[in-house]
Amino acid sequence: MSEQQEQSDKQKYEFRKVIEELKGYSGSGTQLVSIYIPEDRQISSVVAHVTQEHSEASNIKSKDTRTAVQDALTSIKDRLRYYDTYPPDKGMVVFSGSIDTGGGRSEMVTRTLESPPQPIESFRYHCDSDFLTEPLEEMLADKGLFGLIVLDRREANVGWLRGKRVEPVKSASSLVPGKQRKGGQSAQRFARLRLEAIDNFYQEVAGMANDLFVDDRHDMDGILVGGPSPTKDEFLDGDYLHHELGDMVLGKFDVSYTDESGLYDLVDAAQDVLDEHEMLQDKKYMEQFFDELHDGDLATYGFGPTRENLNMGAVETLLLSEDLRQDVAIYDCPEGHTERELLGQSESLDDERACDRCGEPMEGEREDAIDHLMTLADQRGTETYFVSTDFEKGEQLLSAFGGIAGILRYSTGV
């Protein structure tokens, strides 16, 4: 895994934490403001929009809601002052509002998320009793980059599947004539011309696909081809695609339409293959872990042993469950002794803890468990990989091994 991919995984985890926090909040009225800002939207334009919304909010009948909305918009304007002419790459999202904290009390919360996993496509202002997090959640769920080709003998379309988003890019129409019904020499000549026209069209479609896909082939997860039989079979069997692209075809699928809507039909038809492919890397790592666990000595699991192996620089790959939500409690005593243990995020630190080694009282602090382990992994040159719980062994990583495991470079006996 590249350093860029690891940074992306870490960023996605940070985003996921903030989103889960925001989803837990609610307002007593429609007073929680979410603003999605694309990278090409000038900050001054956003400030003007927020100012206008602030003015219009004075018409809200409920005094509490009116005050809450205007306070949220003021907080957003304050945040926007820290930015230059445009937002960061891929845009940004700002959330602000007065959230219920129980007992009739409320608290103002403002969060800013910069450079999300996918570019923000359009400006969006949303005011409701909940923060609008769904667009970001869809981005975080996005996995994979696939090339799409749909064709019959009349037309073809090529495009991308980025995560869950289908992006039509190029289309072509053929000059292939319909079938000749009369016999004789003219029919044979017509059939030959028709085959030439089909061959030319397949070459044109392959040219479109090559132009679109070849430069990105090292970032792609595969190619899906759809259309009626025998067209898609002729196209693939004829080796029209660039040879490296031909090796990346994951499957061919029956699709009735070959216009832009056919690209969406192709994704639907290929869903089982896409689901399986998404899990391939997760399954590979977990199978390697279980092989070492049962028949080797290069597996470690649980917070304590995995952390100890990380400290020694012995972990090749750190495996963390995507659904791990725990903190590390770090206790220090005056004699310089340190003790660490996992703690549920709703659990409190032990204020009366005494040091196991000297009996002195200990002071504790807490840190997110994934942040704690990933920092150690970064320092030791260890690759970190997040494992989904959407398959059996991924679920076992969380339920049986506490969501923390590792594949070792060498045996340590720990």
C-alpha positions as CSV (number, residue, x, y, z in Angstrom):
1,M,0.0,0.0,0.0
2,S,1.4,3.4,-0.9
3,E,2.0,6.2,1.6
4,Q,-0.7,8.2,-0.1
5,Q,-3.2,5.4,0.3
6,E,-2.3,5.1,4.0
7,Q,-2.8,8.8,4.4
8,S,-6.2,8.5,2.6
9,D,-7.3,5.7,5.0
10,K,-6.3,7.7,8.0
11,Q,-8.1,10.7,6.7
12,K,-11.2,8.6,6.0
13,Y,-11.1,7.3,9.5
14,E,-10.9,10.9,10.9
15,F,-13.8,11.9,8.7
16,R,-15.8,8.9,9.8
17,K,-15.2,9.8,13.5
18,V,-16.5,13.3,12.9
19,I,-19.5,12.1,10.9
20,E,-20.5,9.6,13.7
21,E,-20.2,12.4,16.2
22,L,-22.4,14.7,14.1
23,K,-25.0,12.0,13.5
24,G,-25.4,11.7,17.3
25,Y,-26.5,15.4,17.5
26,S,-29.9,16.9,17.1
27,G,-31.4,20.3,17.5
28,S,-34.7,21.2,19.1
29,G,-35.8,22.9,15.9
30,T,-34.5,23.3,12.3
31,Q,-31.4,25.0,13.6
32,L,-28.5,22.8,12.5
33,V,-26.7,24.2,9.5
34,S,-24.7,22.2,7.0
35,I,-22.9,23.9,4.0
36,Y,-21.1,22.0,1.3
37,I,-18.7,24.2,-0.7
38,P,-17.0,23.0,-3.9
39,E,-13.4,23.9,-4.6
40,D,-14.3,26.4,-7.4
41,R,-16.7,28.4,-5.2
42,Q,-15.2,31.7,-4.0
43,I,-15.3,32.1,-0.2
44,S,-16.6,35.7,-0.6
45,S,-19.6,34.2,-2.5
46,V,-20.2,31.8,0.4
47,V,-20.0,34.5,3.0
48,A,-22.5,36.6,1.0
49,H,-24.9,33.6,0.9
50,V,-24.5,33.1,4.7
51,T,-25.1,36.8,5.3
52,Q,-28.3,36.6,3.3
53,E,-29.4,33.5,5.2
54,H,-28.7,35.3,8.5
55,S,-30.9,38.2,7.3
56,E,-33.7,35.9,6.3
57,A,-33.5,34.0,9.5
58,S,-34.8,37.1,11.3
59,N,-38.2,36.0,9.9
60,I,-38.3,32.8,11.9
61,K,-41.2,32.9,14.4
62,S,-39.6,30.9,17.2
63,K,-37.2,33.1,19.1
64,D,-35.1,30.2,20.3
65,T,-34.8,28.7,16.7
66,R,-34.2,32.2,15.2
67,T,-31.3,32.9,17.7
68,A,-29.9,29.4,17.2
69,V,-29.8,29.6,13.4
70,Q,-28.3,33.1,13.5
71,D,-25.6,32.1,16.0
72,A,-24.7,29.1,13.8
73,L,-24.4,31.3,10.7
74,T,-22.2,33.8,12.6
75,S,-20.0,30.9,13.7
76,I,-19.7,29.7,10.1
77,K,-18.8,33.2,8.9
78,D,-16.1,33.4,11.6
79,R,-14.6,30.0,10.4
80,L,-14.7,31.2,6.7
81,R,-12.5,34.1,7.5
82,Y,-9.5,31.7,7.9
83,Y,-9.7,30.8,4.2
84,D,-8.3,32.6,1.2
85,T,-10.1,33.2,-2.1
86,Y,-11.1,29.5,-2.6
87,P,-11.6,26.5,-0.4
88,P,-9.0,23.7,-0.2
89,D,-8.7,21.0,-2.9
90,K,-11.9,19.0,-3.4
91,G,-13.8,21.6,-1.3
92,M,-15.0,21.7,2.3
93,V,-18.0,21.2,4.5
94,V,-18.9,23.3,7.5
95,F,-21.4,22.2,10.2
96,S,-22.7,24.5,12.9
97,G,-25.6,24.5,15.3
98,S,-27.0,24.5,18.8
99,I,-27.3,20.9,19.9
100,D,-29.5,19.4,22.7
101,T,-27.4,18.3,25.6
102,G,-30.3,17.2,27.8
103,G,-32.2,18.8,30.6
104,G,-33.3,21.7,28.4
105,R,-29.7,22.8,27.9
106,S,-27.9,23.3,24.5
107,E,-24.4,23.7,23.3
108,M,-23.0,25.4,20.1
109,V,-21.0,23.0,17.9
110,T,-19.0,23.9,14.8
111,R,-17.0,21.4,12.7
112,T,-15.1,21.9,9.5
113,L,-14.0,19.1,7.2
114,E,-11.6,19.9,4.4
115,S,-10.6,18.0,1.2
116,P,-13.1,15.1,1.4
117,P,-12.3,11.8,-0.3
118,Q,-14.2,12.9,-3.4
119,P,-14.7,16.4,-4.8
120,I,-17.8,18.2,-3.6
121,E,-19.7,18.7,-6.9
122,S,-22.1,21.5,-6.0
123,F,-22.8,24.2,-3.4
124,R,-25.4,23.1,-0.9
125,Y,-27.0,25.0,2.1
126,H,-29.1,22.8,4.4
127,C,-30.8,23.8,7.7
128,D,-32.7,21.1,9.6
129,S,-33.0,19.4,13.0
130,D,-30.1,17.1,12.0
131,F,-26.8,17.7,10.3
132,L,-26.7,16.7,6.6
133,T,-24.0,14.0,6.6
134,E,-25.3,11.6,3.9
135,P,-23.2,13.0,1.0
136,L,-20.0,12.5,3.0
137,E,-21.0,9.0,4.1
138,E,-21.5,8.1,0.4
139,M,-18.0,9.4,-0.3
140,L,-16.5,7.3,2.5
141,A,-18.3,4.2,1.2
142,D,-16.8,4.8,-2.2
143,K,-14.3,2.1,-3.0
144,G,-12.7,1.3,-6.3
145,L,-12.3,2.7,-9.8
146,F,-13.7,0.7,-12.6
147,G,-13.9,1.2,-16.4
148,L,-17.3,0.7,-18.0
149,I,-18.0,-0.2,-21.6
150,V,-21.5,-0.9,-23.1
151,L,-21.9,-1.6,-26.8
152,D,-24.1,-3.2,-29.4
153,R,-23.7,-2.9,-33.2
154,R,-25.4,0.5,-33.3
155,E,-23.9,2.5,-30.5
156,A,-21.5,2.4,-27.5
157,N,-20.8,4.3,-24.3
158,V,-17.7,4.3,-22.1
159,G,-17.3,5.8,-18.6
160,W,-16.2,5.3,-15.1
161,L,-17.6,3.8,-11.9
162,R,-16.0,5.8,-9.0
163,G,-17.2,4.2,-5.8
164,K,-20.9,4.3,-6.3
165,R,-20.9,7.1,-8.9
166,V,-21.3,6.3,-12.6
167,E,-19.7,8.9,-14.8
168,P,-20.5,8.6,-18.6
169,V,-17.6,10.1,-20.6
170,K,-17.7,9.1,-24.3
171,S,-20.1,7.7,-26.8
172,A,-20.1,6.6,-30.4
173,S,-22.6,5.6,-33.1
174,S,-21.9,3.0,-35.8
175,L,-22.5,3.0,-39.5
176,V,-23.2,-0.7,-39.5
177,P,-26.1,-1.4,-41.9
178,G,-28.9,-3.7,-41.1
179,K,-28.9,-7.4,-42.2
180,Q,-29.5,-8.0,-46.0
181,R,-32.4,-10.3,-46.8
182,K,-31.8,-11.0,-50.5
183,G,-29.4,-13.7,-51.8
184,G,-26.8,-13.8,-54.5
185,Q,-23.5,-12.1,-55.0
186,S,-24.7,-8.8,-53.8
187,A,-25.7,-10.4,-50.5
188,Q,-22.2,-11.8,-50.1
189,R,-20.6,-8.4,-50.9
190,F,-23.1,-6.8,-48.5
191,A,-22.2,-9.3,-45.8
192,R,-18.5,-8.6,-46.3
193,L,-19.0,-4.8,-46.1
194,R,-21.1,-5.2,-43.0
195,L,-18.4,-7.3,-41.3
196,E,-15.9,-4.6,-42.2
197,A,-18.2,-1.9,-40.7
198,I,-18.6,-4.0,-37.5
199,D,-14.8,-4.4,-37.3
200,N,-14.3,-0.7,-37.8
201,F,-16.8,0.1,-35.1
202,Y,-15.2,-2.2,-32.6
203,Q,-11.9,-0.6,-33.3
204,E,-13.5,2.8,-32.7
205,V,-15.0,1.7,-29.4
206,A,-11.6,0.2,-28.3
207,G,-9.9,3.4,-29.2
208,M,-12.3,5.4,-27.0
209,A,-11.8,2.9,-24.1
210,N,-8.0,3.0,-24.6
211,D,-7.9,6.8,-24.6
212,L,-9.9,6.9,-21.4
213,F,-8.4,4.0,-19.4
214,V,-4.8,3.4,-20.4
215,D,-3.3,6.3,-18.5
216,D,-5.2,5.4,-15.4
217,R,-4.8,1.6,-15.6
218,H,-2.5,1.4,-12.6
219,D,-5.2,3.1,-10.4
220,M,-8.0,1.0,-11.8
221,D,-9.6,-2.1,-10.1
222,G,-10.9,-3.6,-13.3
223,I,-13.1,-3.2,-16.4
224,L,-16.8,-4.3,-16.9
225,V,-18.2,-4.9,-20.3
226,G,-21.9,-5.0,-21.1
227,G,-24.2,-5.4,-24.1
228,P,-26.2,-8.1,-25.9
229,S,-24.8,-11.4,-27.0
230,P,-22.9,-11.9,-29.3
231,T,-21.7,-8.3,-29.6
232,K,-19.8,-8.1,-26.3
233,D,-18.3,-11.5,-26.9
234,E,-17.1,-10.6,-30.4
235,F,-15.6,-7.4,-29.0
236,L,-13.7,-9.1,-26.2
237,D,-12.7,-12.2,-28.2
238,G,-11.4,-10.1,-31.0
239,D,-8.7,-8.5,-28.7
240,Y,-9.6,-5.0,-29.8
241,L,-8.7,-3.6,-26.3
242,H,-5.2,-2.6,-25.4
243,H,-3.6,-5.9,-24.1
244,E,-3.2,-4.5,-20.5
245,L,-6.8,-3.5,-20.5
246,G,-7.9,-6.8,-21.8
247,D,-6.3,-8.5,-18.8
248,M,-8.3,-6.2,-16.5
249,V,-11.8,-7.3,-17.7
250,L,-13.6,-8.7,-14.6
251,G,-16.6,-9.9,-16.5
252,K,-19.1,-9.4,-19.3
253,F,-22.8,-8.9,-18.6
254,D,-26.1,-8.9,-20.5
255,V,-27.3,-5.4,-20.8
256,S,-30.3,-4.4,-23.0
257,Y,-29.5,-0.7,-23.4
258,T,-26.2,0.7,-24.7
259,D,-26.8,4.5,-24.3
260,E,-25.8,6.2,-21.1
261,S,-28.5,4.4,-19.1
262,G,-26.8,1.2,-20.1
263,L,-23.8,2.1,-18.0
264,Y,-26.0,2.2,-14.9
265,D,-27.6,-1.1,-16.0
266,L,-24.1,-2.6,-16.3
267,V,-23.2,-1.6,-12.8
268,D,-26.5,-3.2,-11.5
269,A,-25.8,-6.4,-13.4
270,A,-22.3,-6.6,-12.1
271,Q,-23.1,-5.9,-8.4
272,D,-22.1,-9.4,-7.2
273,V,-18.7,-9.2,-8.9
274,L,-18.2,-5.6,-7.5
275,D,-19.1,-6.7,-4.0
276,E,-16.7,-9.7,-4.2
277,H,-13.9,-7.6,-5.7
278,E,-14.3,-5.0,-2.9
279,M,-13.6,-7.7,-0.3
280,L,-10.7,-9.3,-2.1
281,Q,-7.9,-7.4,-0.4
282,D,-9.6,-7.6,3.0
283,K,-10.0,-11.4,2.5
284,K,-6.4,-11.8,1.4
285,Y,-5.1,-10.1,4.6
286,M,-7.4,-12.0,6.9
287,E,-6.6,-15.4,5.3
288,Q,-2.9,-14.6,5.7
289,F,-3.5,-13.7,9.4
290,F,-5.5,-16.9,10.0
291,D,-2.9,-19.0,8.2
292,E,-0.1,-17.6,10.5
293,L,-2.4,-17.9,13.5
294,H,-3.0,-21.6,13.0
295,D,0.1,-22.9,11.2
296,G,2.8,-20.2,11.6
297,D,4.2,-17.8,14.2
298,L,3.8,-14.5,12.4
299,A,0.4,-13.4,13.8
300,T,-0.4,-11.1,16.7
301,Y,-3.7,-9.9,18.0
302,G,-5.2,-7.9,20.9
303,F,-4.2,-4.4,22.0
304,G,-1.3,-5.3,24.4
305,P,0.6,-7.9,22.3
306,T,0.0,-6.0,19.0
307,R,1.2,-2.7,20.6
308,E,4.3,-4.5,22.0
309,N,5.2,-5.9,18.6
310,L,4.6,-2.5,17.0
311,N,7.0,-1.0,19.5
312,M,9.7,-3.5,18.5
313,G,9.2,-2.7,14.8
314,A,8.1,-6.3,14.2
315,V,4.7,-5.7,12.6
316,E,4.6,-5.8,8.8
317,T,0.9,-5.1,8.5
318,L,-1.4,-3.7,11.2
319,L,-5.0,-4.9,10.7
320,L,-7.7,-2.7,12.2
321,S,-11.4,-3.3,12.1
322,E,-13.3,-0.4,10.4
323,D,-15.8,-0.7,13.3
324,L,-13.3,-0.4,16.1
325,R,-14.5,2.4,18.4
326,Q,-12.4,2.4,21.6
327,D,-9.9,4.6,23.4
328,V,-6.6,3.8,25.0
329,A,-6.4,4.8,28.7
330,I,-2.8,5.8,29.5
331,Y,-1.9,5.9,33.3
332,D,1.3,7.4,34.6
333,C,2.7,7.4,38.2
334,P,5.2,9.7,39.9
335,E,7.9,7.0,39.7
336,G,7.8,7.0,35.8
337,H,5.8,3.8,35.4
338,T,3.1,3.7,32.6
339,E,0.2,1.4,32.2
340,R,-2.2,1.2,29.2
341,E,-5.5,-0.5,28.5
342,L,-8.4,-0.3,26.1
343,L,-11.4,1.6,27.3
344,G,-14.9,1.9,25.8
345,Q,-15.6,5.4,24.5
346,S,-18.4,5.9,27.0
347,E,-16.4,4.5,29.9
348,S,-14.6,6.8,32.4
349,L,-11.0,6.8,33.4
350,D,-10.2,5.1,36.8
351,D,-9.5,8.1,39.1
352,E,-8.4,5.8,42.0
353,R,-6.0,3.6,40.1
354,A,-2.7,2.6,41.9
355,C,0.5,1.6,40.1
356,D,0.9,-2.2,39.9
357,R,4.6,-1.9,40.4
358,C,5.0,0.7,43.2
359,G,1.5,1.3,44.5
360,E,1.7,5.1,43.9
361,P,-1.5,6.8,42.7
362,M,-1.7,7.2,38.9
363,E,-3.1,10.0,36.7
364,G,-4.8,9.0,33.5
365,E,-5.5,10.4,30.1
366,R,-7.2,8.9,27.0
367,E,-6.5,8.8,23.3
368,D,-8.4,7.2,20.4
369,A,-7.1,3.7,20.0
370,I,-6.8,3.8,16.2
371,D,-4.9,7.1,16.3
372,H,-2.7,5.7,19.0
373,L,-1.8,2.5,17.0
374,M,-1.5,4.2,13.6
375,T,1.0,6.8,15.1
376,L,3.1,3.9,16.3
377,A,2.8,2.2,13.0
378,D,3.9,5.3,11.1
379,Q,7.0,5.6,13.3
380,R,8.0,2.0,12.6
381,G,7.3,1.8,8.9
382,T,4.3,-0.5,9.4
383,E,1.5,-0.6,6.8
384,T,-2.0,-0.1,8.3
385,Y,-5.0,-1.7,6.7
386,F,-8.7,-1.2,7.7
387,V,-10.8,-4.4,7.4
388,S,-14.5,-4.4,6.7
389,T,-16.9,-6.3,8.9
390,D,-19.1,-7.2,5.9
391,F,-17.6,-10.7,5.6
392,E,-17.2,-13.5,8.1
393,K,-13.5,-13.2,8.9
394,G,-13.7,-9.4,9.0
395,E,-16.4,-9.8,11.6
396,Q,-14.3,-12.2,13.5
397,L,-11.4,-9.7,13.7
398,L,-13.8,-7.4,15.6
399,S,-15.7,-9.9,17.7
400,A,-13.0,-12.5,18.5
401,F,-9.7,-10.4,18.4
402,G,-10.9,-7.0,19.6
403,G,-10.6,-5.4,16.2
404,I,-6.7,-5.3,16.4
405,A,-4.3,-7.7,14.9
406,G,-1.1,-7.8,12.9
407,I,1.1,-9.9,10.5
408,L,4.7,-9.9,11.7
409,R,8.0,-9.5,9.9
410,Y,9.6,-12.0,12.2
411,S,8.6,-14.1,15.2
412,T,8.9,-12.4,18.5
413,G,7.3,-14.8,20.9
414,V,4.9,-12.1,22.1
